[in-house]
Amino acid sequence: MNFSETAHRRMLPFRFDGGTSSLFGVYHEPTDATPAREGVVLCPPFGQEAVRSHRMFRVLAERLSRQGFATLRFDFHGTGDSDGDGLEASIRHWSRDVLAADAELRRRSACSKVSWIGLRLGATIAALASGDARLNPDSLLLVDPIVIGADWLRELRESNVTALRQVYGLPQSEWSSLHKLIVEESATESVGFPLAESFKSEIAELDESIFAATKCRRLVYLIGRDDPGTLRLRRMAPVANISAAWVQVPESNWKFDDPANASMVPSQLLAAVVAALSDAPA
Amino acid sequence: MSRYLREEVVTFGDGQRLVGIITYPRSAPSHGRDRRSDGIAVLMSGVNVIPRFGPHRLNVRIARRAADAGLHAFRFDLSGLGDSLPSMSMGSFEEQAVDDVRAAMDEIQSRTGIERFLLFGICASAALSYSVALVDPRVVGCAMVDPYMYPTAKTRINRVLAHYRSDGILSLVKGWINGHVRSLGRRLGIGRPRQMPEGRDPNLDLGVRLPPKRDFANGLKRLIDRDVQLLLVHSGSVFYYYNYPKQFADGFRRFGLVGRVQADYMPSIDHTVTRLAAQELLTERLMTWIGQRFGTG
């Protein structure tokens, strides 16, 4: 067996049953620990943020694997390499996808203790899903969660115009004719990904109450920049029986669409996430 | 039957390092091998650091549309990118990438019997498609978005006129004077030597090493002589390099390529095909071209 075969045995791409459709996932086996020390499900963000963070999720999973964790990253229905179209995006559906990923990881790894890590919308969905989980996640690590849906919808609209201005790179005279059209399109798409009316309605309903209903043993917020949403979270009364911690991490910009640099691996954030998980008291 | 097309995750290549997804047409058998040596398969790799699903999931859209038209499609990650593992080979990235695409063709051929391939790529992966087509006779078609581009005199005039419309005559005069002052300074040895911004390699264009125009023309002629079908699409994002519909004809007329290469100018799409309307426009154009050239769909 050569190096590559060994490495691939630790990083297995596959499809699994997401209930009504098939989801794409990559299972990272723990390097040394047998059985796995603990399982970790990684919940990706939405749209261009998912493209930009794909590499970071791979590196994070590899690091966790070396620390003895069995890790599963996956694509929500209608995203990445999973079944479905972007127009079928649904926060409720994706919340069920987190539960399906959790069940798949427990089945593959035989871990009874599983934590979830979510980034941006993936963090919000993880918090939402925890309320419906038959087996609650042990730790829930939420990186820059989307808290106020209405604010985020506005950001999605603005980032669509900004990103397209950048990627077209046209002189003003050529850009003017496109600009109006792109502003109109920003109501139904953001940086290349559709925003169906039903999905936007779900987003608009997001607020801090989702986080108040979280179910887990330990909740860690990793925040790069405080916005009105995270400030609301900080002011919120502690959730009963959950120990909560706040970790300040370097601010990362997940939104923009620079073709030459469409992915980022912020090392300090990675280190903070791994430390927050590894240092979790039993 | 599922309303979704059947897609299969495969690992392939040396040591099963590479990762890809096959999208099967509904006509393909659900079990066992599909021996369709008369068919063609559409192959797409990730581009730069964007994984195999493509910018804004464009490769998924194309793969599923191709499967709807009865074609197999395969999207995959090059060595070290997306979910593929790095190669142990000592060759350059470009050499390895060519080997990876050929390994993808081997994989589809061994699974389906298909021996003819159409490569689709954007920017760096368009350049890769061209490189693979030159060395592998199984490639029968190349559809390339923003491949190598060679501005003509008219391209430069259009560029200047656009700046004039944007910024007015004063800005143009200022730019012209500044250019001449810098040029005079260099000649007198008192100015800084001309440098690419941010230390860029002047031989690189949009991150892709640009071959001499004659070499590219000769390469295209070799492919045409082998009956490889060629579609070149130029987006609105490359305005500084390609900015009018007949630019390819103007630039390559002396090489006898006019009418032998389908060169489209689609200013409403951007370099990474971001807008949904642009994704649909490009996919539709590609599928129409495939239908016309290969009689599918």
Interface residues (C-beta under 8 A of the other chain):
Chain A: N2 F3 S4 E5 A7 H8 M11 P13 F14 R15 S21 S22 F24 V26 Q48 V51 H54 R55 R58 T79 G80 D81 D83 G84 G86 A163 L164 V167 Y168 G169 L170 P171 Q172 S173 E174 L178 I182 E185 T188 E189 V191 G192 F193 P194 D257 P259 A260 N261 A262 S263
Chain B: S2 Y4 E7 E8 V9 T11 D14 G15 Q16 R17 V19 I21 N48 V49 I50 P51 R52 F53 P55 H56 R57 V60 G82 D83 L85 M88 C123 R159 A162 H163 R165 S166 D167 G207 G236 S237 F239 Y240 P267 S268 D270 H271 T272 V273 T274 R275 L276 A277 Q279
